[in-house]
């Protein structure tokens, strides 16, 4: 994996726990494609390349890591817009912003990107049938976060509740929001051609929610664990490894996923980590779409393979809306 950065501070000081390798402003050139992407990620910033390739289980999977100290635009949006125009590119690329503005989660819900937390976006080429594989892709980033937390040995030690996935794409710890994820794909002629994932994980700071956002308690890893167990560079390494393993599994098992007509492994993992089955909930329409109205309330009996919820007393599976726990 080649590291491309805009400042030594981004590399040396803001990623504690990441292996230290010398970098310099070298004459090593990026491809025209990557230079064009860099010009969008870090306008007018110099390119610093590491000296030599960095090896390791996760680093062998990723071709490039673009590391920007501050991004004025969501890197996820930049990646998606850029590679949507270049779907045939074969590289696997990860982008990390130390801090940034205009970041968001699913449905463009604002996400604060403050220094000390993980703001990671990735883009990988795909050549898989759509349908069940598309659904599996939406589950993959939340499962990757949970696998990372498993590596930290904390998923069974949450205070005031479990650590797991709140429908659809939030990760809670002790009832407080720890992470959010986002995903999308580029499809052509019934096949997935490129996939995009975004992960926002509160590592050092529990940021305040943007004005107007629904009240939700927020937490971060540093509030729960010893700081030396949650260095940003170490967390980045674990997340990149979890993503590499899950994407490899996704690619190698695509025929099985399509054959059974459900996401199989990814659905089972998503359901295993779910916090909603057996809970009393209230589901409302999304306030981003207008005034909230109630869709239903009751006990969640099950999650279907398409991630719709079976709610006791409600005649139809619930596939959209915002979920609130009632106890």
NUKOLTI-203934 format. One record per residue (C-alpha): residue number from 1; x, y, z. Coordinates in nm, 3 decimals. Each point is the difference from the previous one (the first is absolute). Last residue first. Layout:
residues N
<rec pos="NUM" c1="X" c2="Y" c3="Z"/>
...
end
This chain:
residues 327
<rec pos="327" c1="-3.740" c2="0.141" c3="2.712"/>
<rec pos="326" c1="-0.176" c2="0.141" c3="-0.304"/>
<rec pos="325" c1="0.287" c2="-0.026" c3="-0.244"/>
<rec pos="324" c1="-0.023" c2="0.236" c3="-0.295"/>
<rec pos="323" c1="0.017" c2="-0.101" c3="-0.367"/>
<rec pos="322" c1="0.008" c2="0.238" c3="-0.293"/>
<rec pos="321" c1="-0.188" c2="-0.094" c3="-0.318"/>
<rec pos="320" c1="0.031" c2="-0.258" c3="-0.274"/>
<rec pos="319" c1="-0.051" c2="-0.371" c3="-0.068"/>
<rec pos="318" c1="-0.276" c2="-0.094" c3="0.241"/>
<rec pos="317" c1="-0.151" c2="-0.342" c3="-0.075"/>
<rec pos="316" c1="-0.380" c2="0.018" c3="-0.028"/>
<rec pos="315" c1="-0.294" c2="-0.087" c3="0.226"/>
<rec pos="314" c1="0.116" c2="0.174" c3="0.321"/>
<rec pos="313" c1="-0.102" c2="-0.175" c3="0.321"/>
<rec pos="312" c1="0.352" c2="-0.111" c3="0.091"/>
<rec pos="311" c1="0.259" c2="0.165" c3="-0.220"/>
<rec pos="310" c1="0.181" c2="-0.198" c3="-0.269"/>
<rec pos="309" c1="0.285" c2="0.222" c3="-0.114"/>
<rec pos="308" c1="0.138" c2="0.040" c3="-0.352"/>
<rec pos="307" c1="0.369" c2="-0.080" c3="-0.034"/>
<rec pos="306" c1="-0.045" c2="-0.175" c3="-0.340"/>
<rec pos="305" c1="0.084" c2="-0.328" c3="0.177"/>
<rec pos="304" c1="-0.290" c2="0.064" c3="0.240"/>
<rec pos="303" c1="0.057" c2="0.126" c3="0.353"/>
<rec pos="302" c1="-0.217" c2="-0.151" c3="0.274"/>
<rec pos="301" c1="-0.258" c2="0.048" c3="0.272"/>
<rec pos="300" c1="0.049" c2="0.370" c3="0.063"/>
<rec pos="299" c1="-0.242" c2="0.088" c3="0.282"/>
<rec pos="298" c1="-0.241" c2="0.284" c3="-0.057"/>
<rec pos="297" c1="-0.038" c2="0.331" c3="-0.176"/>
<rec pos="296" c1="-0.105" c2="0.097" c3="-0.350"/>
<rec pos="295" c1="0.043" c2="0.252" c3="-0.280"/>
<rec pos="294" c1="-0.031" c2="0.309" c3="0.218"/>
<rec pos="293" c1="0.017" c2="0.336" c3="-0.168"/>
<rec pos="292" c1="0.293" c2="0.238" c3="-0.005"/>
<rec pos="291" c1="-0.039" c2="0.329" c3="-0.187"/>
<rec pos="290" c1="0.190" c2="0.005" c3="-0.329"/>
<rec pos="289" c1="0.248" c2="-0.221" c3="-0.187"/>
<rec pos="288" c1="0.297" c2="0.076" c3="0.223"/>
<rec pos="287" c1="-0.225" c2="-0.088" c3="0.294"/>
<rec pos="286" c1="0.021" c2="-0.368" c3="-0.107"/>
<rec pos="285" c1="-0.334" c2="-0.171" c3="0.057"/>
<rec pos="284" c1="-0.039" c2="-0.146" c3="0.346"/>
<rec pos="283" c1="0.068" c2="-0.344" c3="0.148"/>
<rec pos="282" c1="-0.066" c2="-0.063" c3="0.370"/>
<rec pos="281" c1="0.177" c2="-0.289" c3="0.164"/>
<rec pos="280" c1="-0.040" c2="-0.271" c3="0.263"/>
<rec pos="279" c1="0.299" c2="-0.230" c3="-0.031"/>
<rec pos="278" c1="0.005" c2="-0.371" c3="-0.088"/>
<rec pos="277" c1="0.215" c2="0.053" c3="-0.310"/>
<rec pos="276" c1="0.135" c2="0.356" c3="0.004"/>
<rec pos="275" c1="0.362" c2="-0.017" c3="0.113"/>
<rec pos="274" c1="0.138" c2="-0.179" c3="-0.306"/>
<rec pos="273" c1="0.346" c2="-0.159" c3="0.023"/>
<rec pos="272" c1="-0.113" c2="-0.351" c3="-0.087"/>
<rec pos="271" c1="-0.242" c2="0.140" c3="-0.259"/>
<rec pos="270" c1="0.280" c2="0.175" c3="-0.186"/>
<rec pos="269" c1="0.217" c2="-0.310" c3="0.021"/>
<rec pos="268" c1="-0.278" c2="-0.224" c3="-0.131"/>
<rec pos="267" c1="-0.079" c2="0.251" c3="-0.274"/>
<rec pos="266" c1="0.364" c2="0.019" c3="-0.100"/>
<rec pos="265" c1="0.038" c2="-0.378" c3="-0.006"/>
<rec pos="264" c1="-0.319" c2="-0.061" c3="-0.205"/>
<rec pos="263" c1="-0.071" c2="0.316" c3="-0.202"/>
<rec pos="262" c1="-0.319" c2="-0.160" c3="-0.132"/>
<rec pos="261" c1="-0.114" c2="-0.171" c3="-0.319"/>
<rec pos="260" c1="0.176" c2="-0.325" c3="0.078"/>
<rec pos="259" c1="0.176" c2="-0.003" c3="-0.336"/>
<rec pos="258" c1="0.096" c2="0.367" c3="0.000"/>
<rec pos="257" c1="0.188" c2="-0.017" c3="0.330"/>
<rec pos="256" c1="0.159" c2="-0.332" c3="-0.097"/>
<rec pos="255" c1="0.121" c2="0.146" c3="-0.330"/>
<rec pos="254" c1="0.135" c2="0.308" c3="0.178"/>
<rec pos="253" c1="0.206" c2="-0.203" c3="0.246"/>
<rec pos="252" c1="0.352" c2="0.095" c3="-0.113"/>
<rec pos="251" c1="-0.083" c2="0.368" c3="-0.048"/>
<rec pos="250" c1="-0.181" c2="0.048" c3="0.331"/>
<rec pos="249" c1="0.264" c2="-0.196" c3="0.190"/>
<rec pos="248" c1="0.270" c2="0.224" c3="-0.148"/>
<rec pos="247" c1="-0.212" c2="0.304" c3="0.091"/>
<rec pos="246" c1="-0.036" c2="-0.134" c3="0.354"/>
<rec pos="245" c1="0.371" c2="-0.067" c3="0.050"/>
<rec pos="244" c1="0.110" c2="0.332" c3="-0.147"/>
<rec pos="243" c1="-0.261" c2="0.193" c3="0.198"/>
<rec pos="242" c1="0.106" c2="-0.162" c3="0.327"/>
<rec pos="241" c1="0.366" c2="0.071" c3="-0.078"/>
<rec pos="240" c1="-0.065" c2="0.363" c3="-0.089"/>
<rec pos="239" c1="-0.201" c2="0.037" c3="0.321"/>
<rec pos="238" c1="0.274" c2="-0.156" c3="0.213"/>
<rec pos="237" c1="0.275" c2="0.216" c3="-0.153"/>
<rec pos="236" c1="-0.207" c2="0.316" c3="0.038"/>
<rec pos="235" c1="-0.064" c2="-0.086" c3="0.365"/>
<rec pos="234" c1="0.375" c2="-0.033" c3="0.058"/>
<rec pos="233" c1="0.066" c2="0.334" c3="-0.169"/>
<rec pos="232" c1="-0.271" c2="0.170" c3="0.207"/>
<rec pos="231" c1="0.136" c2="-0.125" c3="0.331"/>
<rec pos="230" c1="-0.269" c2="-0.185" c3="0.190"/>
<rec pos="229" c1="0.174" c2="-0.241" c3="0.235"/>
<rec pos="228" c1="0.254" c2="0.263" c3="0.108"/>
<rec pos="227" c1="-0.292" c2="0.223" c3="0.100"/>
<rec pos="226" c1="-0.138" c2="-0.253" c3="0.250"/>
<rec pos="225" c1="-0.355" c2="-0.090" c3="-0.095"/>
<rec pos="224" c1="-0.352" c2="0.134" c3="0.050"/>
<rec pos="223" c1="0.016" c2="0.375" c3="-0.048"/>
<rec pos="222" c1="0.289" c2="-0.040" c3="-0.244"/>
<rec pos="221" c1="-0.217" c2="-0.219" c3="-0.223"/>
<rec pos="220" c1="-0.254" c2="0.272" c3="-0.063"/>
<rec pos="219" c1="-0.356" c2="0.076" c3="0.112"/>
<rec pos="218" c1="-0.307" c2="0.181" c3="-0.125"/>
<rec pos="217" c1="-0.347" c2="0.037" c3="0.153"/>
<rec pos="216" c1="-0.257" c2="0.072" c3="-0.266"/>
<rec pos="215" c1="-0.216" c2="0.310" c3="-0.036"/>
<rec pos="214" c1="-0.143" c2="0.032" c3="-0.350"/>
<rec pos="213" c1="0.214" c2="0.223" c3="-0.220"/>
<rec pos="212" c1="-0.101" c2="0.364" c3="-0.021"/>
<rec pos="211" c1="0.339" c2="0.134" c3="0.095"/>
<rec pos="210" c1="0.272" c2="-0.252" c3="-0.080"/>
<rec pos="209" c1="0.067" c2="-0.275" c3="0.253"/>
<rec pos="208" c1="0.270" c2="0.070" c3="0.255"/>
<rec pos="207" c1="0.313" c2="-0.201" c3="-0.052"/>
<rec pos="206" c1="0.108" c2="-0.288" c3="0.226"/>
<rec pos="205" c1="0.376" c2="0.029" c3="-0.039"/>
<rec pos="204" c1="0.297" c2="-0.239" c3="-0.011"/>
<rec pos="203" c1="-0.127" c2="-0.292" c3="-0.210"/>
<rec pos="202" c1="-0.343" c2="0.089" c3="-0.138"/>
<rec pos="201" c1="-0.033" c2="-0.214" c3="-0.313"/>
<rec pos="200" c1="-0.122" c2="0.136" c3="-0.335"/>
<rec pos="199" c1="0.011" c2="-0.269" c3="-0.267"/>
<rec pos="198" c1="-0.063" c2="0.045" c3="-0.372"/>
<rec pos="197" c1="-0.027" c2="-0.270" c3="-0.264"/>
<rec pos="196" c1="0.000" c2="0.012" c3="-0.378"/>
<rec pos="195" c1="-0.034" c2="-0.285" c3="-0.248"/>
<rec pos="194" c1="0.081" c2="-0.025" c3="-0.369"/>
<rec pos="193" c1="-0.131" c2="-0.201" c3="-0.294"/>
<rec pos="192" c1="-0.300" c2="-0.180" c3="0.146"/>
<rec pos="191" c1="-0.177" c2="-0.192" c3="-0.274"/>
<rec pos="190" c1="-0.350" c2="0.024" c3="-0.149"/>
<rec pos="189" c1="0.107" c2="0.177" c3="-0.318"/>
<rec pos="188" c1="0.202" c2="0.260" c3="0.194"/>
<rec pos="187" c1="-0.003" c2="0.070" c3="0.370"/>
<rec pos="186" c1="0.200" c2="0.252" c3="0.206"/>
<rec pos="185" c1="-0.033" c2="-0.074" c3="0.368"/>
<rec pos="184" c1="-0.090" c2="0.175" c3="0.327"/>
<rec pos="183" c1="0.082" c2="-0.011" c3="0.370"/>
<rec pos="182" c1="-0.018" c2="0.207" c3="0.319"/>
<rec pos="181" c1="0.101" c2="-0.066" c3="0.360"/>
<rec pos="180" c1="-0.052" c2="0.154" c3="0.342"/>
<rec pos="179" c1="0.196" c2="-0.045" c3="0.320"/>
<rec pos="178" c1="-0.011" c2="0.030" c3="0.380"/>
<rec pos="177" c1="-0.357" c2="0.111" c3="0.068"/>
<rec pos="176" c1="-0.103" c2="-0.051" c3="0.360"/>
<rec pos="175" c1="-0.226" c2="-0.275" c3="0.134"/>
<rec pos="174" c1="0.288" c2="-0.170" c3="0.181"/>
<rec pos="173" c1="0.199" c2="-0.014" c3="-0.322"/>
<rec pos="172" c1="-0.191" c2="0.071" c3="-0.317"/>
<rec pos="171" c1="0.085" c2="-0.066" c3="-0.365"/>
<rec pos="170" c1="-0.220" c2="0.174" c3="-0.255"/>
<rec pos="169" c1="-0.102" c2="-0.132" c3="-0.343"/>
<rec pos="168" c1="-0.357" c2="-0.130" c3="-0.003"/>
<rec pos="167" c1="-0.103" c2="-0.087" c3="0.260"/>
<rec pos="166" c1="0.216" c2="0.035" c3="0.309"/>
<rec pos="165" c1="0.305" c2="-0.224" c3="-0.029"/>
<rec pos="164" c1="0.179" c2="-0.122" c3="0.312"/>
<rec pos="163" c1="0.145" c2="0.062" c3="0.344"/>
<rec pos="162" c1="-0.246" c2="-0.099" c3="0.268"/>
<rec pos="161" c1="-0.147" c2="0.195" c3="0.285"/>
<rec pos="160" c1="0.079" c2="0.227" c3="0.294"/>
<rec pos="159" c1="0.375" c2="-0.060" c3="-0.027"/>
<rec pos="158" c1="0.151" c2="-0.194" c3="-0.289"/>
<rec pos="157" c1="0.229" c2="-0.287" c3="0.093"/>
<rec pos="156" c1="-0.100" c2="-0.273" c3="-0.246"/>
<rec pos="155" c1="0.100" c2="0.189" c3="-0.313"/>
<rec pos="154" c1="0.321" c2="0.127" c3="0.158"/>
<rec pos="153" c1="0.268" c2="-0.251" c3="-0.093"/>
<rec pos="152" c1="0.182" c2="0.248" c3="-0.230"/>
<rec pos="151" c1="-0.008" c2="-0.257" c3="-0.280"/>
<rec pos="150" c1="-0.374" c2="-0.032" c3="0.057"/>
<rec pos="149" c1="-0.027" c2="0.376" c3="-0.048"/>
<rec pos="148" c1="0.162" c2="-0.039" c3="-0.341"/>
<rec pos="147" c1="-0.240" c2="-0.282" c3="-0.089"/>
<rec pos="146" c1="-0.287" c2="0.230" c3="0.100"/>
<rec pos="145" c1="0.131" c2="0.277" c3="-0.224"/>
<rec pos="144" c1="0.035" c2="-0.246" c3="-0.290"/>
<rec pos="143" c1="-0.359" c2="-0.120" c3="0.055"/>
<rec pos="142" c1="-0.118" c2="0.359" c3="-0.031"/>
<rec pos="141" c1="0.204" c2="0.036" c3="-0.321"/>
<rec pos="140" c1="-0.123" c2="-0.325" c3="-0.161"/>
<rec pos="139" c1="-0.377" c2="0.032" c3="0.038"/>
<rec pos="138" c1="-0.051" c2="0.221" c3="-0.306"/>
<rec pos="137" c1="0.225" c2="-0.229" c3="-0.206"/>
<rec pos="136" c1="-0.214" c2="-0.301" c3="0.088"/>
<rec pos="135" c1="-0.299" c2="0.180" c3="-0.148"/>
<rec pos="134" c1="0.179" c2="0.061" c3="-0.328"/>
<rec pos="133" c1="0.111" c2="-0.363" c3="-0.007"/>
<rec pos="132" c1="-0.362" c2="-0.111" c3="0.044"/>
<rec pos="131" c1="-0.100" c2="0.188" c3="-0.316"/>
<rec pos="130" c1="0.306" c2="0.089" c3="-0.209"/>
<rec pos="129" c1="0.228" c2="-0.259" c3="-0.157"/>
<rec pos="128" c1="0.371" c2="0.052" c3="0.066"/>
<rec pos="127" c1="0.291" c2="0.173" c3="-0.168"/>
<rec pos="126" c1="0.129" c2="0.239" c3="0.263"/>
<rec pos="125" c1="0.265" c2="0.269" c3="0.021"/>
<rec pos="124" c1="0.067" c2="0.150" c3="0.344"/>
<rec pos="123" c1="-0.057" c2="0.342" c3="0.156"/>
<rec pos="122" c1="0.061" c2="0.092" c3="0.362"/>
<rec pos="121" c1="-0.094" c2="0.284" c3="0.233"/>
<rec pos="120" c1="0.132" c2="0.044" c3="0.354"/>
<rec pos="119" c1="-0.067" c2="0.269" c3="0.258"/>
<rec pos="118" c1="0.144" c2="-0.131" c3="0.328"/>
<rec pos="117" c1="-0.001" c2="0.235" c3="0.298"/>
<rec pos="116" c1="0.287" c2="0.200" c3="0.148"/>
<rec pos="115" c1="-0.058" c2="0.312" c3="-0.208"/>
<rec pos="114" c1="-0.368" c2="0.078" c3="-0.046"/>
<rec pos="113" c1="-0.227" c2="-0.111" c3="-0.286"/>
<rec pos="112" c1="-0.353" c2="0.087" c3="0.105"/>
<rec pos="111" c1="-0.263" c2="-0.204" c3="-0.185"/>
<rec pos="110" c1="-0.300" c2="0.164" c3="-0.165"/>
<rec pos="109" c1="-0.282" c2="-0.227" c3="-0.131"/>
<rec pos="108" c1="0.046" c2="-0.019" c3="-0.376"/>
<rec pos="107" c1="-0.253" c2="-0.285" c3="-0.032"/>
<rec pos="106" c1="0.266" c2="-0.232" c3="0.146"/>
<rec pos="105" c1="0.285" c2="0.176" c3="0.177"/>
<rec pos="104" c1="0.154" c2="0.338" c3="-0.058"/>
<rec pos="103" c1="0.320" c2="0.200" c3="-0.023"/>
<rec pos="102" c1="-0.026" c2="0.368" c3="-0.093"/>
<rec pos="101" c1="0.318" c2="0.096" c3="0.182"/>
<rec pos="100" c1="0.319" c2="-0.185" c3="0.088"/>
<rec pos="99" c1="0.241" c2="-0.157" c3="0.242"/>
<rec pos="98" c1="0.274" c2="-0.264" c3="-0.015"/>
<rec pos="97" c1="-0.140" c2="-0.107" c3="-0.336"/>
<rec pos="96" c1="0.074" c2="-0.357" c3="-0.106"/>
<rec pos="95" c1="-0.037" c2="-0.129" c3="-0.354"/>
<rec pos="94" c1="0.025" c2="-0.367" c3="-0.104"/>
<rec pos="93" c1="0.053" c2="-0.125" c3="-0.355"/>
<rec pos="92" c1="-0.024" c2="-0.337" c3="-0.161"/>
<rec pos="91" c1="0.125" c2="0.035" c3="-0.357"/>
<rec pos="90" c1="-0.155" c2="-0.161" c3="-0.307"/>
<rec pos="89" c1="-0.148" c2="0.297" c3="-0.186"/>
<rec pos="88" c1="-0.297" c2="-0.103" c3="-0.215"/>
<rec pos="87" c1="-0.255" c2="0.222" c3="0.180"/>
<rec pos="86" c1="0.172" c2="0.328" c3="-0.097"/>
<rec pos="85" c1="-0.282" c2="0.258" c3="-0.002"/>
<rec pos="84" c1="-0.161" c2="-0.156" c3="0.306"/>
<rec pos="83" c1="0.355" c2="-0.006" c3="0.128"/>
<rec pos="82" c1="0.014" c2="0.376" c3="0.039"/>
<rec pos="81" c1="-0.352" c2="0.062" c3="0.129"/>
<rec pos="80" c1="0.025" c2="-0.278" c3="0.255"/>
<rec pos="79" c1="0.348" c2="0.089" c3="0.115"/>
<rec pos="78" c1="-0.082" c2="0.369" c3="0.037"/>
<rec pos="77" c1="-0.326" c2="-0.075" c3="0.181"/>
<rec pos="76" c1="0.176" c2="-0.232" c3="0.245"/>
<rec pos="75" c1="0.274" c2="0.256" c3="0.047"/>
<rec pos="74" c1="-0.261" c2="0.242" c3="0.131"/>
<rec pos="73" c1="0.112" c2="0.352" c3="-0.081"/>
<rec pos="72" c1="0.231" c2="0.246" c3="0.176"/>
<rec pos="71" c1="0.248" c2="-0.274" c3="0.083"/>
<rec pos="70" c1="0.260" c2="0.052" c3="0.269"/>
<rec pos="69" c1="0.320" c2="-0.194" c3="0.065"/>
<rec pos="68" c1="-0.040" c2="-0.218" c3="-0.308"/>
<rec pos="67" c1="0.120" c2="-0.362" c3="-0.018"/>
<rec pos="66" c1="-0.046" c2="-0.188" c3="-0.328"/>
<rec pos="65" c1="0.067" c2="-0.370" c3="0.055"/>
<rec pos="64" c1="0.073" c2="-0.185" c3="-0.322"/>
<rec pos="63" c1="0.008" c2="-0.359" c3="-0.126"/>
<rec pos="62" c1="-0.191" c2="-0.158" c3="0.287"/>
<rec pos="61" c1="0.009" c2="-0.377" c3="0.045"/>
<rec pos="60" c1="0.369" c2="-0.033" c3="0.084"/>
<rec pos="59" c1="-0.046" c2="0.269" c3="0.264"/>
<rec pos="58" c1="-0.261" c2="-0.202" c3="0.189"/>
<rec pos="57" c1="0.222" c2="-0.303" c3="0.055"/>
<rec pos="56" c1="0.323" c2="0.196" c3="0.006"/>
<rec pos="55" c1="0.241" c2="0.178" c3="-0.231"/>
<rec pos="54" c1="0.082" c2="0.366" c3="-0.048"/>
<rec pos="53" c1="0.147" c2="0.081" c3="-0.341"/>
<rec pos="52" c1="0.307" c2="0.215" c3="-0.021"/>
<rec pos="51" c1="0.079" c2="0.355" c3="0.101"/>
<rec pos="50" c1="-0.333" c2="0.152" c3="0.094"/>
<rec pos="49" c1="-0.137" c2="0.261" c3="-0.237"/>
<rec pos="48" c1="-0.071" c2="0.363" c3="0.083"/>
<rec pos="47" c1="-0.219" c2="0.183" c3="-0.251"/>
<rec pos="46" c1="-0.020" c2="0.377" c3="0.030"/>
<rec pos="45" c1="-0.333" c2="0.172" c3="0.073"/>
<rec pos="44" c1="-0.160" c2="0.221" c3="-0.265"/>
<rec pos="43" c1="-0.336" c2="-0.174" c3="0.034"/>
<rec pos="42" c1="0.008" c2="-0.296" c3="0.240"/>
<rec pos="41" c1="-0.271" c2="-0.253" c3="-0.084"/>
<rec pos="40" c1="-0.085" c2="0.145" c3="-0.342"/>
<rec pos="39" c1="0.358" c2="0.037" c3="-0.122"/>
<rec pos="38" c1="0.071" c2="-0.342" c3="0.149"/>
<rec pos="37" c1="-0.263" c2="-0.156" c3="-0.226"/>
<rec pos="36" c1="0.156" c2="0.156" c3="-0.309"/>
<rec pos="35" c1="0.343" c2="-0.113" c3="0.114"/>
<rec pos="34" c1="-0.140" c2="-0.350" c3="0.049"/>
<rec pos="33" c1="-0.129" c2="-0.013" c3="-0.356"/>
<rec pos="32" c1="0.312" c2="0.156" c3="-0.149"/>
<rec pos="31" c1="0.201" c2="-0.267" c3="0.176"/>
<rec pos="30" c1="0.197" c2="0.121" c3="0.297"/>
<rec pos="29" c1="0.362" c2="0.089" c3="-0.040"/>
<rec pos="28" c1="0.293" c2="-0.068" c3="0.225"/>
<rec pos="27" c1="0.190" c2="0.328" c3="-0.003"/>
<rec pos="26" c1="0.018" c2="-0.002" c3="0.376"/>
<rec pos="25" c1="-0.136" c2="0.223" c3="0.271"/>
<rec pos="24" c1="0.106" c2="-0.232" c3="0.276"/>
<rec pos="23" c1="-0.132" c2="-0.276" c3="0.219"/>
<rec pos="22" c1="0.178" c2="-0.205" c3="0.262"/>
<rec pos="21" c1="-0.198" c2="-0.286" c3="0.153"/>
<rec pos="20" c1="-0.151" c2="-0.015" c3="0.347"/>
<rec pos="19" c1="-0.255" c2="-0.276" c3="0.050"/>
<rec pos="18" c1="-0.340" c2="0.140" c3="0.101"/>
<rec pos="17" c1="-0.054" c2="0.008" c3="0.376"/>
<rec pos="16" c1="-0.039" c2="0.373" c3="0.014"/>
<rec pos="15" c1="-0.147" c2="0.133" c3="-0.327"/>
<rec pos="14" c1="-0.009" c2="0.377" c3="0.049"/>
<rec pos="13" c1="0.367" c2="0.066" c3="0.061"/>
<rec pos="12" c1="0.203" c2="-0.179" c3="-0.266"/>
<rec pos="11" c1="-0.230" c2="-0.030" c3="-0.300"/>
<rec pos="10" c1="-0.234" c2="0.295" c3="0.011"/>
<rec pos="9" c1="0.278" c2="0.212" c3="0.146"/>
<rec pos="8" c1="0.223" c2="-0.098" c3="-0.291"/>
<rec pos="7" c1="-0.247" c2="0.174" c3="-0.229"/>
<rec pos="6" c1="-0.193" c2="-0.071" c3="-0.319"/>
<rec pos="5" c1="0.015" c2="-0.378" c3="0.001"/>
<rec pos="4" c1="0.024" c2="-0.289" c3="-0.245"/>
<rec pos="3" c1="0.082" c2="-0.338" c3="0.150"/>
<rec pos="2" c1="0.066" c2="-0.291" c3="-0.234"/>
<rec pos="1" c1="-0.129" c2="-0.341" c3="0.096"/>
end
